[in-house]
Every structure is written in structure tokens, then in C-alpha cells.
């Protein structure tokens, strides 16, 4: 019997068991579209009286902010909590790769300087044993935890059945594109890989404001670059491994096609793609340096912020292209996810570390960020995609979208949510796997060597690792 098999199961079995795919990973009965169609309410969604937080007056908490440009969300929520509780909340944020490196070193050492930390579904499995279970923290009926989308909460229930993260926001990758440039150069919004390459070529132009590149490419080492590649891989019907993460699929025809397509895009992307993470994606698109960006849907609010963006009112949204577009049979499955789900899906929330001195206060802060009123304010003021269903019907949130002419964005996001697929291997060895995968992706996508030999080498390395570590009998 494989080690941990009875607890771990397969990724697909786990998602089915927890109904995680209600809207993100597996499809299902929850309709995100119905959230947008529901009648708006003129005030905040009905809720019980806000929690009395004054018992935490004087408590000092260290909160790690969401990474990169999303740190403003954490700062905003921490300030609200401090005002209502009298607690002292210090926030510090890091780029994603640096944040994950801090997790790896601090958890390995058995200590962590932060009380409340952010997590996303992609790497929670790696660290959840260093976190404090939060089931009791959300058990009060007055909190209405069930109003948080089940498809989000179950992403953070681990194989032991416990909840370790309270969801705050979510999103899926969408295609952000410059409507004005598409119209000026008479380019069709791409739905296939070939169309995307053609559009990127046509939109790489010199303008009075400077050079515009047709697309961005996010190929930095580590999680961000791997997730970006996975978006292309999945949209072509491929995958990194089987559902048990016991058999690697790094060198399949579909994997080769994904890498070769990214290679074809290199001439039409800004230089230095191996150093591009999400922050550079946001900067390049918001400052008018790129005409297309397959990136996280909430970035749209940054692109429509006149204080941060030069492309306000010029942005359109569409689903990411698939290898064969709509001609791709919806039932394409092996290897990889069904082609009815191909957009990268991600859920972010807050967790409490096991080493937090005041776990009750830390849990209260994590709970507060996802409370009804805080969710409403974050959605209206900062443009997060709320985790609570009721906030979608809030009149203020719907009015904020209309004011920014972003109703089309909401429709695209909800469609992408249903096409979303979250990468979440349940073998507990994600970091080691990433070490092999990230090198292969960079070499396959950016070096002169032919793609197939590069991926063949990586396939052998990952297979050897899986055989020695993951498939090793107990």
C-alpha cells in the first residue's frame, strides 16, 4: 500500500469528495452566473450584528500581507480590524516567491514570526501541518460561514478534513486585451493558440508613446512561472502528472505543443521574460507596454484605476485561448483536465500559524477579513472578487462595476470561474517537483535547444523522483 494512500487519495477523488469543483475545479451545481443575475440589494447584505472585537484591545498581531500589488487588501483590512478592536496590527508584504521561501525556511525551523499569513489553494498542501485549524473559529452561526462559496472553502479542507484557511478572494485567469489597439489594427480577439500568436505579432508595434509588445510572458522560476505554463498546458488538454501525481506527463505531445507555442510568442513579448512575475505583468499592461495579458482577473481593477493605469477605459476581457478553440471536443481528458475547464483558478485566504502566541486573536483577524461587512467594503472600495455570495448582490458592488463599465468583466470572470482548474497536488512534495519543472519550462520555452529533448530529460528526472519518494512503498 502506498504511504498515506488512504488519507490522500487522488486529487480528483478529493475534489469530488469535498465538492470543491462547485465552481472552480470540477464544474458542478453552483452557478456563478446566477450570482450576477440575482437582484441587487440597496444596502449591505443582511447579517447579524458585527462581532464585538474590543476584547482584543492592546493585543499585538503580525500579519503577512497578500503578495505584491495585492498588499493593499491586507493593509485595508488590518486597519479596519485595528479601528474596531483596539489591537495593534503590523503588516508586511513580500513578492510571492520571497513569501514562499520564508514559509519554507521558517516552518522547517519550527517557528514563524507572523501570526496571520496568506495562502492560496495551489500550495496549501505543502504547509498545512504548520497551521492552526480554523473550524471552531467559524462555527458561530452568526458568522454565516456557509455564505462563503463552498467551492472556495473546500479548497482549504485538507486530507484530514479540517479547515486551515478562511477564503477572502478568488479569481481565474482571463485574457485582458487593449480594445483600442485591436480596433485600430483590425485584430480579432483570439480563441485559439494560433490566433493568439497572430494577434501578438500584429500588435507588436511602434507608437508615438513608445513600443508596444503584443503579449506578456510570465516565465520566472518558481510557482508563478509554473502556474503560467500550466494555463497553456491545460488549455491544450495536457497536464503535469496523473491524478495521483505518481506518473509524470512532462514530455507528452500536448506539453511540447504548449512550450513551442510560448516559444513562438517570444519575439512579441518584452525582453527578460524569465524575470517576469505578476507584478511585472501588471506594470507592463497598465502602462501600455503590452497589448494582451493572460493574467489574474482581479487585475482589471488596477487597469481601470486612473491613479495607477494609462489604459483606463481601453481594456476588454475574454476567456483564455484554447489550443483548438471551440473546435476542441469538450470531453478531451487524457492526459490532463477535461477541456471544459482550462483557466487557471486561484483562491486566496488567511490562515493562523501554529506558533501564534494569541491564536484566538489571530483567528479573529482572519475571520474578520472574510466577514460580510469587510467583504463588502473590500469589493466596493478595492475591487476584490468577494468570497461571500451575498456580496455579489450588494448594490454598492454592482454599482461600482457599472461605474467602471466593467459589467463585461464580471461576465467573463464568472465564465472563467466555471472553466477554472486549480493545481493542487496531494502528495506533499510540491516544492521538490517545482524545482525540476521550473527549470524544464524555462529551458523548453526560451533556449535554442529543441523542446522535446528538454522535456524528455525533465520527464526522466521527475519520474525518478516520483519513484523514489512518492511511490516508495511504506
C-alpha positions in Angstrom: 0.0 0.0 0.0 1.3 3.4 -0.9 2.3 5.7 2.0 -0.6 7.9 3.0 -2.9 6.5 0.3 -6.0 6.1 2.5 -5.8 9.7 3.6 -4.5 11.3 0.5 -6.4 9.5 -2.3 -6.2 11.2 -5.7 -6.6 14.8 -6.5 -9.8 14.1 -8.4 -11.3 11.9 -5.7 -10.5 14.6 -3.1 -12.2 17.3 -5.2 -15.3 15.2 -5.7 -15.4 14.3 -2.1 -15.3 17.9 -0.9 -17.4 19.3 -3.8 -14.5 21.6 -4.4 -15.5 21.9 -8.1 -18.8 23.6 -7.4 -17.4 26.4 -9.5 -13.7 26.2 -9.7 -12.0 22.9 -10.1 -14.6 20.4 -11.2 -17.7 22.1 -12.5 -20.9 21.3 -10.7 -24.2 22.6 -9.5 -23.3 26.1 -8.2 -24.0 28.7 -10.9 -21.7 31.8 -10.6 -23.8 33.3 -13.4 -26.8 33.2 -11.0 -24.9 35.4 -8.5 -24.6 38.2 -11.1 -28.2 37.8 -12.3 -29.7 37.9 -8.8 -31.5 41.2 -7.9 -29.2 43.8 -6.3 -29.8 44.9 -2.7 -29.5 48.5 -1.9 -27.6 48.1 1.3 -25.1 45.6 2.7 -26.2 42.0 2.7 -28.2 41.3 5.8 -26.2 40.0 8.7 -26.2 39.7 12.4 -24.6 42.5 14.5 -20.8 42.8 13.9 -18.6 40.8 16.2 -17.5 42.6 19.4 -13.7 42.8 18.9 -12.9 45.1 21.8 -11.7 42.1 23.9 -8.6 42.2 21.8 -7.7 45.7 22.7 -3.9 46.1 23.1 -3.1 42.7 21.6 -0.3 42.9 19.1 -0.5 40.8 15.9 1.9 40.3 13.0 0.1 39.9 9.7 1.8 39.0 6.4 0.0 40.8 3.6 -1.1 39.3 0.3 1.9 39.4 -2.1 2.8 42.1 -4.5 0.3 44.7 -5.6 -2.5 42.9 -3.6 -0.9 44.0 -0.3 -3.3 47.0 -0.2 -6.1 44.5 0.6 -4.4 43.3 3.7 -3.4 46.8 4.8 -7.0 48.0 4.4 -8.5 45.0 6.4 -5.9 45.3 9.1 -6.6 49.0 9.6 -10.4 48.3 9.9 -9.7 45.5 12.4 -7.4 47.8 14.5 -10.0 50.5 14.5 -12.8 48.2 15.7 -10.8 46.2 18.2 -8.1 48.4 19.5 -5.5 45.8 18.6 -2.1 46.7 17.1 -1.8 45.0 13.7 1.5 45.3 11.8 1.5 44.2 8.2 4.5 43.3 6.0 4.2 42.0 2.4 6.7 40.3 0.1 6.7 39.2 -3.6 5.2 35.7 -4.0 8.5 33.8 -4.4 10.0 35.5 -1.4 6.9 34.8 0.7 7.0 31.1 -0.2 10.7 31.0 0.6 10.1 32.5 4.0 7.4 29.9 4.6 9.7 27.0 3.7 12.6 28.2 6.0 10.5 29.3 8.9 8.2 26.3 9.1 11.1 23.9 8.6 12.7 25.6 11.6 9.5 25.2 13.6 8.9 28.9 14.2 7.2 31.7 12.3 7.3 35.4 13.2 3.8 36.0 11.8 0.5 35.2 13.4 -1.8 35.5 10.4 -0.5 34.5 6.9 -2.0 34.4 3.4 -2.4 31.2 1.5 -3.7 30.1 -1.9 -5.1 26.7 -2.9 -2.1 25.9 -5.1 0.4 25.4 -2.3 -1.6 24.9 0.9 -0.9 21.2 0.9 2.8 21.9 1.4 2.4 23.8 4.6 -1.0 23.0 6.3 0.6 20.9 9.1 2.2 24.1 10.3 -1.1 25.9 10.5 -3.9 26.0 13.2 -7.3 24.5 12.3 -10.0 27.1 12.0 -13.2 25.1 12.1 -14.0 26.3 15.6 -13.3 29.9 14.6 -16.0 29.9 12.0 -18.6 27.7 13.9 -20.7 30.6 15.3 -24.0 30.6 13.3 -24.0 34.4 13.5 -20.8 34.4 11.3 -22.7 32.7 8.5 -19.7 30.8 7.2 -22.0 28.9 4.8 -22.5 32.1 2.8 -18.8 31.8 1.7 -18.9 29.9 -1.6 -18.5 26.2 -0.8 -16.3 25.8 -3.9 -13.8 28.1 -2.2 -13.9 26.8 1.4 -13.4 23.2 0.3 -10.2 24.2 -1.5 -8.8 24.7 2.0 -10.0 21.5 3.7 -7.1 19.2 3.8 -7.0 15.4 3.7 -7.6 15.3 7.5 -10.9 17.0 6.8 -10.1 20.2 8.7 -10.3 23.8 7.5 -7.0 25.7 7.6 -7.7 28.9 5.6 -10.7 31.2 5.5 -11.2 32.4 1.9 -11.1 36.1 1.2 -10.9 36.5 -2.6 -10.7 34.4 -5.7 -10.2 34.7 -9.4 -9.3 32.9 -12.6 -7.0 33.8 -15.4 -8.7 35.8 -18.2 -7.4 37.5 -21.4 -7.0 41.2 -20.8 -6.7 43.0 -24.1 -6.4 46.5 -25.4 -9.7 47.2 -27.2 -8.4 50.4 -28.8 -5.4 48.6 -30.4 -7.5 45.6 -31.6 -9.8 48.1 -33.3 -7.0 50.2 -34.7 -5.1 47.3 -36.2 -8.3 45.3 -37.1 -7.3 42.3 -35.0 -9.8 39.6 -33.9 -9.9 38.6 -30.3 -8.1 35.2 -30.3 -9.8 32.0 -29.2 -7.1 29.6 -30.4 -3.3 29.4 -29.9 -2.6 30.2 -33.5 -4.9 33.2 -33.4 -3.2 34.4 -30.2 0.3 34.2 -31.9 -1.0 36.0 -34.9 -2.6 38.7 -32.8 0.6 39.2 -30.7 2.6 39.6 -33.9 0.1 42.1 -35.4 0.0 44.1 -32.1 3.8 44.4 -31.7 4.0 48.0 -33.0 5.8 51.2 -32.6 3.6 54.0 -31.4 4.1 57.7 -30.6 4.1 56.7 -26.9 6.7 54.0 -27.4 6.9 50.4 -28.4 4.0 48.1 -27.6 4.5 44.4 -27.4 1.7 42.0 -28.4 1.7 40.0 -25.3 3.4 39.4 -22.0 5.0 36.1 -20.9 5.5 35.1 -17.2 8.3 32.6 -17.1 10.1 33.5 -13.8 11.3 30.5 -11.9 9.2 29.2 -9.1 5.4 28.9 -8.6 4.4 31.9 -10.8 6.2 30.7 -13.9 4.9 27.1 -13.4 1.3 28.3 -13.0 1.6 30.4 -16.1 2.8 27.5 -18.2 0.1 25.3 -16.7 -2.5 27.6 -18.1 -1.2 26.9 -21.6 -0.7 23.2 -20.9 -4.2 22.7 -19.6 -5.8 24.7 -22.5 -4.2 22.2 -24.8 -5.5 19.2 -22.9 -2.3 18.4 -21.1 -1.2 18.1 -17.5 2.0 17.8 -15.4 1.1 14.4 -14.0 -1.8 12.0 -13.4 -4.4 12.5 -10.7 -2.3 10.7 -8.1 0.8 12.6 -9.0 2.5 9.2 -9.5 3.1 9.4 -13.2 4.7 12.4 -14.9 3.4 13.8 -18.2 6.1 16.5 -18.9 7.0 15.3 -22.4 3.7 14.5 -24.0 2.8 15.9 -27.4 0.5 18.4 -25.7 3.3 19.5 -23.3 5.6 20.0 -26.3 2.9 22.0 -28.2 2.4 24.3 -25.2 6.1 25.1 -24.9 6.5 25.5 -28.6 3.6 28.0 -28.7 5.2 30.0 -25.9 8.4 30.0 -27.8 6.6 31.4 -30.9 5.5 34.3 -28.7 9.0 35.3 -27.5 9.6 37.9 -30.3 6.3 39.7 -29.4 6.9 39.9 -25.6 9.0 42.4 -23.6 12.6 41.2 -23.1 13.5 39.4 -19.9 10.5 37.0 -19.7 12.4 34.8 -17.2 12.3 37.6 -14.7 8.6 38.4 -15.2 6.2 37.7 -12.3 2.7 39.0 -11.7 4.0 42.5 -10.6 5.8 43.0 -13.9 2.7 41.7 -15.8 0.5 44.3 -14.1 3.0 47.1 -14.7 3.6 46.3 -18.4 -0.1 46.1 -19.2 -1.2 49.1 -17.1 1.5 51.3 -18.5 0.6 50.4 -22.1 3.6 48.3 -22.9 1.7 45.1 -23.8 -1.5 44.7 -25.8 -2.5 41.3 -24.3 -2.1 39.7 -20.9 -3.4 36.3 -19.7 -3.5 37.1 -16.0 -5.5 37.1 -12.8 -9.0 38.5 -13.3 -8.9 41.0 -10.3 -6.0 42.9 -12.0 -8.8 44.5 -14.1 -9.5 46.9 -11.2 -5.9 48.0 -11.3 -6.1 48.5 -15.0 -9.2 50.7 -14.6 -7.6 52.8 -11.8 -6.6 56.2 -13.2 -4.0 56.6 -10.4 -2.2 53.5 -11.5 -3.0 52.9 -15.1 -2.7 54.5 -18.5 -5.2 52.2 -20.2 -8.3 53.2 -18.3 -11.4 52.5 -20.5 -9.4 50.7 -23.1 -9.4 47.2 -21.7 -11.5 44.3 -22.9 -11.8 40.8 -21.4 -12.2 37.3 -22.8 -11.6 33.7 -21.9 -8.0 32.5 -22.5 -7.5 30.8 -25.8 -7.5 27.0 -26.2 -5.2 25.1 -28.5 -8.0 24.5 -31.0 -10.6 27.0 -29.7 -14.2 26.0 -29.8 -13.4 23.1 -32.1 -11.7 21.3 -29.2 -14.0 18.5 -28.0 -15.3 19.2 -24.5 -14.6 15.7 -23.4 -10.8 15.8 -24.1 -9.4 14.3 -20.9 -6.3 12.2 -21.1 -3.8 13.3 -20.1 -5.0 16.4 -18.3 -8.2 18.0 -17.2 -11.4 18.0 -19.3 -11.2 20.8 -21.8 -14.4 22.3 -20.3 -12.0 23.5 -17.6 -8.8 25.2 -18.7 -8.4 28.6 -17.0 -6.1 28.8 -14.0 -8.2 29.2 -10.9 -6.9 30.6 -7.6 -8.4 31.2 -4.2 -6.7 33.3 -1.5 -7.4 33.5 2.2 -5.9 33.8 5.6 -4.5 31.2 8.0 -3.2 31.2 11.5 0.2 29.8 12.3 0.6 27.1 15.0 3.2 29.3 16.7 1.0 32.3 17.0 1.1 33.3 20.7 -2.5 34.5 20.7 -4.4 32.2 18.4 -7.8 33.4 19.4 -7.0 37.0 18.4 -5.2 35.8 15.3 -8.2 33.7 14.3 -10.5 36.7 14.9 -8.4 38.8 12.5 -8.6 36.0 9.8 -12.3 35.7 10.4 -12.8 39.4 10.2 -11.3 39.8 6.8 -13.9 37.4 5.4 -16.8 38.8 7.4 -19.8 40.1 5.5 -19.2 43.8 6.0 -15.4 43.6 5.4 -16.0 41.6 2.2 -18.5 44.3 1.1 -16.1 47.1 1.7 -13.2 45.3 0.1 -15.3 44.5 -3.0 -16.7 48.1 -3.4 -13.5 50.0 -2.4 -10.7 47.8 -3.7 -12.4 45.6 -6.3 -11.8 42.1 -5.0 -13.9 39.2 -6.2 -15.8 38.5 -3.0 -15.8 35.1 -1.4 -19.3 35.7 0.1 -22.2 35.0 -2.3 -24.4 37.8 -0.8 -21.8 40.5 -1.7 -22.3 39.8 -5.4 -25.9 41.1 -4.9 -24.8 44.2 -3.0 -26.0 47.3 -4.7 -22.7 49.1 -4.0 -20.6 46.4 -5.6 -22.8 46.2 -8.7 -22.9 50.0 -9.0 -19.1 50.0 -8.7 -18.8 47.7 -11.7 -21.2 49.7 -13.7 -19.4 52.9 -12.9 -16.2 51.4 -14.3 -18.1 50.0 -17.3 -17.0 46.5 -16.1 -20.1 44.5 -16.5 -18.5 42.6 -19.3 -15.6 41.9 -17.0 -17.9 40.3 -14.4 -19.5 38.0 -17.1 -16.1 36.9 -18.3 -14.8 36.3 -14.8 -17.8 34.2 -13.8 -17.4 32.1 -17.0 -13.7 31.7 -16.3 -14.6 30.6 -12.8 -16.6 27.7 -14.2 -13.7 26.9 -16.6 -11.2 27.2 -13.7 -8.8 24.4 -12.7 -6.6 24.7 -9.6 -3.3 23.0 -9.4 -3.2 21.2 -6.1 -1.1 18.0 -5.9 -1.8 15.9 -2.8 1.5 14.2 -2.4 3.1 16.8 -0.2 6.2 17.2 -2.4 5.2 20.2 -4.5 8.3 22.2 -3.7 10.6 19.4 -4.9 8.6 18.9 -8.0 8.7 22.6 -8.8 12.5 22.5 -8.8 12.5 20.1 -11.7 9.5 21.6 -13.6 10.6 25.2 -13.4 14.0 24.5 -15.0 12.4 22.5 -17.7 9.9 25.2 -18.5 12.5 27.9 -18.8 14.8 25.8 -21.0 12.0 24.5 -23.2 10.4 27.9 -23.7 13.4 30.2 -24.1 16.6 28.3 -25.2 17.7 27.3 -28.7 17.6 23.6 -27.9 14.6 21.7 -29.3 11.7 21.4 -26.9 11.3 17.6 -26.9 14.8 16.7 -25.6 14.5 19.2 -22.8 11.2 17.8 -21.7 12.4 14.3 -22.1 15.2 15.0 -19.6 12.8 16.6 -17.2 10.4 13.7 -17.6 13.1 11.3 -16.6 14.1 13.4 -13.6 10.6 13.8 -12.3 9.8 10.1 -12.9 12.8 9.2 -10.9 11.8 11.5 -8.0 8.2 10.1 -8.0 9.5 6.5 -8.0 12.0 7.2 -5.1 9.8 9.4 -3.0 6.1 9.4 -3.9 5.6 5.8 -5.0 8.0 4.4 -2.4 6.2 1.6 -0.5 5.5 2.2 3.2 
